[in-house]
Structure formats: C-alpha cells, structure tokens
C-alpha cells in the first residue's frame, strides 16, 4: 500500500530531491555547468518516466491520506498536467543548453532553482487545498524571481526581477486573503469539501465566498497576465533571460490553469456563472489591449511577450465557455495550452539561440533578409509564427478551432467573433517577421555571430517545429501514431477523472 | 490504406515540392520536375474526365477519418462543376510553365507554383468544410511567398495586404463553419463538418442564417473579387510576378465562384434564391464599374486586372441568375476567361521581360517585331471581348440569356454593358501592338518555341469551344440541373 502511494508521488519526490541534491552539490568545484545541465535533464526525464507510468489510466487517489490529510491529490488530471510541465521543463533545459554555455554568468545554483520551480508547478496541480496551492505557487514564483534576476550585472534583469517580485507578492496576498474569506464562509479549505459546503449554502447569502473566490481569481488573472493585470508582462518577459521567458510563458501558464480549472470545475461550480460577465469584459479587454501592445512593439521578444497576452485572451474564451460547453471546452483549454506551449517554446528558444552571443538581432529590422543567410532557422521561425497566427497545417490552427468551436457551443458566438478579429490582426505582426526575413536581401550585421546549426538546442527546436506541423496535420496519414486525436482523448480522460467521487 | 487518384493530384505537387526544397538541385532541374508533375496531373485529369459518369452525383470519392473526436474527415470527391475546373487547372498550369520557361531563375519560384497547385486542388476536391477551409487558407501561403519574393514595386506591402485581406474574409467563413458544426452537433448529437451532413441542419433561425450566409459570402467575395471588396486587386496584380498573377486571376478567383456554387447553394438554398437579385445587380454593376476603371488605366497589367474583375462580376451575375443558361454560361465563362486572361497575363509577362514595365504610352508597333505574339494576343483578346467564334462569345451569350430569363430589365442592361470590354480591349490592342509609334521597341522578340507550344493548346481550346460548345457542355449539364432542381428547387427538367 505504501509503495503504491509512494509511486503516485514519485515524480514529485524525484524532482524535489534532485533540486536539493543539486543545491548541495553546487559548491563542489569538480562538477562543471555542463554536468549540472545534464543532471537536471536526467532528473526531469526520470520524473517524466515515473509520471508516464500512470498516464492514460482513469483514476483518482489521495496519497498518504493519514499524513497529508487531503492536501494532495493524484488523478489522471494531475498526471496529465505533470507530464505537460515536465515536458516543458525538459524542452527548456534542452533549448537552454546553448544559452547557458555561452552566458557564463549563470551559476550552478540556477539549475537547482529551476528544479524547485518545476516542483512548485507540479505541486500546484496536485494541490487539493487552498493553502497547499498557495505554498506551491510561491515555491514556483520565488524560484522564478531569482531565475529572472540571475544576471546581476544587467539592469534590465534586476528591474524585471524586482517588478515581478513586488507585483507577484501583492497578487499572492490576494490569494491568501481570498482563502481566508472562503475559510470564514465555508469552514474548510479542502477542494471537494468546499463544493459540498457550498451546495449546502445554496439559497443563502454567499457573498463572502464570492468575494474570496474573486480575490483568488485576481491572482489567477495576474499570473496568466490577463487585463487589467498585464502590465508587468512585457517588461518582465523582456527583462528575463530568454529560456526563462520561454519557461514562464509556456510552462507556468499550464500549471496555473491546471489548478484554477480544478478549483472552478469542482468547487465553485454552483456559483460560477456570477463571473461570466466579468470574464467577458476581461477577455475583450485582454484581446484588445494585447493586440494593441503587440502591434506597436519593435523588439521581437517584446512582441512575443505582448502576443502572449492575446493568447491568454483566447484561453480565457475557452475558460468562460466551460460552464456551458463542459468537456469540450476544458479539453480545448488543455489542447490550446499544448499548442501555445509548443509554438512559443519554439519561437523563444530559437530567438534565444540566435541572440545567445550578443544582442545583435533584437528588433524586427534586425531580421531583414535573415532567410538568405540562415534558411533553416528562418523556416523554423516561420513555422512558429504561422502556428501562433493559427494558419492551417499548424497546431495553432487546430487549437484555435477547438477554442472557437467550444465558444460557439457555449453560446458565446460573439466572443468567438472577437477572437477571430484578434487573430486576423495578429496576422500583421506575425507575418511582418516572415516578410522581413524572406523578402529583403540579406544584410550582415556587424559582429553578428550566429551559431551554426549543430548541437542539442537546434535539434530540439527542429523537433518542436515538426511537432507543430504534425499537430496541425494529425494522424490521417500514418495510423496508430499519436496525433491530434490522441491529445484530445487523453485530455478528455484527465478531465473525466476530476469528477470521480 | 489505398491512395485515391484525387489524393495523388493534391499531394503529388506538394511532395515533389518538399523534396525539391531540400534537394540541392539547380533551378533548371526544378523547373523540369515541376513541369513533369503538371503533365502527370494533366494525364490523371484526363483519366478522370473520360471516366466521369454523366450524372449529377459526386464521384471519385475518398474518405478517411481525420480528427475523430470532432467528426472531421479527409473526404474528397468531384462533381461536374469541379471537373471542369480540374480540367482547367490541368491544362493551364503546364502552359504557364512553358511560358515561364526561361523567365524565372529561382528554385523557390517553381516550388511555390507547385505548392499553389496542391492548395488549389485540395480546395477543389474537399467535401468536408473543415478540410476545405484548411486548403483554402493554406493555399495563401505560397501566394504570399511568390509575390513577396518575386514581385515588383512595393511587393512586401501588397503581399501583406492581400494576405491580411483574404484571411479576414476566410476567418469569418471559419466562424460560420464552426457555427454550422455546432448546430449539427446540437441537432443530431454527433459532430460532423461534412457538407452532406451540414445541409440537413434545420434548427438555425433565419437571422443567424443570414449572418452565416454573409460570413461565407465575405470570404468568396474578397477572393473573386466582388465590387466593394476589390481594393487589394490592383496593387496585387500589378506587383505580382507573371506566374503569381496568372494563378490568382485565372484559377484562384474562379475558386471563389466555384465555392459559391458548391458550398453556399446547398447550405443556404433559400437565402441564395432570396438574395439572388442583389448579387445579379452587384455583378452587373461590377461589370460596368471595373470596365470603366479598366479604361482609365495606362498600365496594361492594371487594365487587365480590372478587366478580369469585370468579367468575374459577370460570372457571379450568371450564377445568381438561377437558371440553367445562366449557370452554364458562368461555368463556360469561367473556363473561357481563365484561358484568355491567363494567356493575356502570360503574354504581358513575355512583353515585360523584353521591354520592361511600361505604360501604354511607351508601347506600339510590336506587331512587326513579333507576329506570333500578335496572333496569340489577338485570339486571347477576342475571347475576352466575346467575338463570335470564340468561347467567350458562347459564354457571354448564355449568361445574358440567363439574366434575361431571370429579369428582363437586368437582361437588357447586361446585354448592353458587355460591350464595355470591347471599348478598351481593342484600344489596347491597337495602341500597344498594331499602330506604329516612335517608341523604341527594338528589344521586343517574338515568342520562342516553348512559348508557342504553351499557347497553342489554349488558343485551340478557345476556338474549339467557341465553334462546338456542346462538346464541353454535356459533361457539366447534369450537375447544374442537380443544383437547380434538387437543391434550389427553381428549375424544371
């Protein structure tokens, strides 16, 4: 029995012990950065292996209930999200390899912090209790604050780190206050029990709980950078080292959605429709403002940061549809997270690879004629741009298809149309890059030392590019190979496990 | 799984293009390979043409499930209407290659052409709306590349403009498709995006249906282009390379009309009939408006661009005339116009190669230097104007007849306005080709052997179809009858 329970928690245990071990080993001079990078990779791989053991099985369990009470939960849903987070971390460590080799100021502690933040994110999707969730959120965030500001010499880094720290802490305070109010209203902080207690209160005054839950949603909206809490996004994303930006933009969002979906779907289900109007306004503002920000950016990295706000808007469309379209909307969130994760990871990773040495290719203009110098990199970057823009034959298109279908199914045709308009404007800022790369003669930048295509990083990015196209074309052509259907089916399975009583 | 003939037509160019993309081959070999592919497809299309049965049904079907959880399938098939466009593509593209034989020196030019061919065929064969949308939009990427890489003038701006413009239209169509899919799910409990399933939906209220109708219409109207949605046209056509403008004008624009018939007629039969009067009027208005716009142009390419839009307005009017003459005329004009306009743009491309881009004022007296050029130019031009003996005449006659049946007043109007084309086309012919002038045209050379070889089938088709139209009409008639009688309930057997 104990072994079964341990095996449930094994991925978490592996990651956290790896993090501690790396921290203890960091003063040892004998181990180089490369070793640490490799070690991180192995730990993540082991954890993923342990996690995949339960992948695709419908189950739910409270591991070591006598020890943890019901604070932690392991079900198909958390296994699915663990797999996503671990894949995200793996990809980050792979595409970061080159970057960390070049940028010498990264110390070995970085990898320990990285694993701690992965642990925090995994814990977040396992959290079955509000305070556990808060602790998990803070573990992930605190590690990220340090990772952002790791390059002390750089003012931009310090500013980004500080800004994120201050704003993140304030939003964390909202979460705590919200939990306290919910506890005051319902007498429990355990998910599942919350829902039952809330059912019992139906017809009575639940304003305290509504206020508490709204506070928690504030934290949620802050972390996924939705309007009106999006102001930090561009500066922080721009100020962070690129692999960290990729990690934040893609993987952290997955974890946050992982927790909030659990909370909203099970516990706040009876009162969820209260926030519908609020969410519609938030979505419209997020789409509008994000699009506006993305159009005016000169720097590619800042444009990607701004466009991540727009993508948050799309995700929220699916989020608000859940109340009415249920299963298909929530699996569409999961699918879109994967789609965005792949495209953003690829784009950020490739830019970080290109810009690893010096900041020579930063703005749009710097990429003028890039395709004639580096055709393969330009092709990959174009694939990611097309996917972010949602052009058919990429995974981004299928993701948008699910989101908008879910919205229409839920009766939010209006939101789908708004999403479509945002998509169509986004063509401009994504295609601008492709046009610049291909349609102008090459201009060599002074001192531009773009690394050649060799090593782990470009291979990883190449694999992601293939995955982006594969996800868009799907498994028509090769039977029995996991494609779009596989992702959707497993997402549905994980969704179902939430409702096992 | 076995691969059907339609799949081969779609994917052969794409696969070859992908191989050529990575293979370190010279542009000459790439061109020859692309030409070989187009000839292979011509052979396959001939096979389909000869084995096509004379019924209004969909034939050569292929079906594989794709995204099962949403009932999306990879399903293909053709009817009489798609068949003629398939034949059109199969004949025109090899000709285009021959005319561009020494024109384009870059590999990516040919690769883009191959990709465009794949996209066009995919759009043409799709029976599933999701798949249709997939190809419809994916087709745009190679067009984006070919204009951006090889265009002239402000090419980057014009390629972004056409891309954003057309994607805007298609995205509204996308919402409409999704709405139909959801409606099907709510009514029948299963997901499907197949055309044959979506036509059964009966639960959508009229107001919503009008929105959906215009969602589709917007996408097609931009592609065709119909009157107020033409602002991308001029710049795109004049800045495109010859191959790009050829594909845009003679094939992709026709796909807009095709999709109108193929998808909108069965999906919204009642609205199609109800709104037909507006579109007939809009089509005739476009005919006049673009005709006048063409007269005002001093650049041959721009003039032909407007002339092309003018004819497409006429084709649209014929489709909405809701009778067999009008539709048959439209189908016929699609073919005639594709051949003639395609040929004209290719010839203008030849002229540009020798003389550079010039306005009409800088031309003249080409006829002496290039008699073959003049001959083919004249044939294409006569077809565009609709001189008896060419297929343009037959087509325009049928459409005018169709509109007469539909509404005599509009019929009179359309009969009068057909002459607009004559006014500027003859003038161009006279000014640029025939009349001698002081301009230096000594660089102009006559057509090469390859170019003559490419244009010969087109010229033959124009005359053959003009003299004996029945040879081509009988293949398409059952399909059009099926559309009118079984779907729109307006025709009589």
Interface residues (C-beta under 8 A of the other chain):
Chain A: X386 X391 X392 X393 X397 X398 X401 X402 X404 X405 X408 X409 X413 X416 X417 X420 X421 X423 X424 X427 X428 X431 X432 X434 X435 X438 X439 X440 X474 X475 X476 X479 X484 X485 X488 X489 X492
Chain B: X1 X64 X65 X66 X67 X68 X69 X70 X74 X130 X133 X134 X135 X137 X138 X141 X144 X145 X148 X149 X155 X156 X159 X160 X163 X164 X167 X168 X171 X172 X174 X175 X178 X179 X181 X182 X185 X186
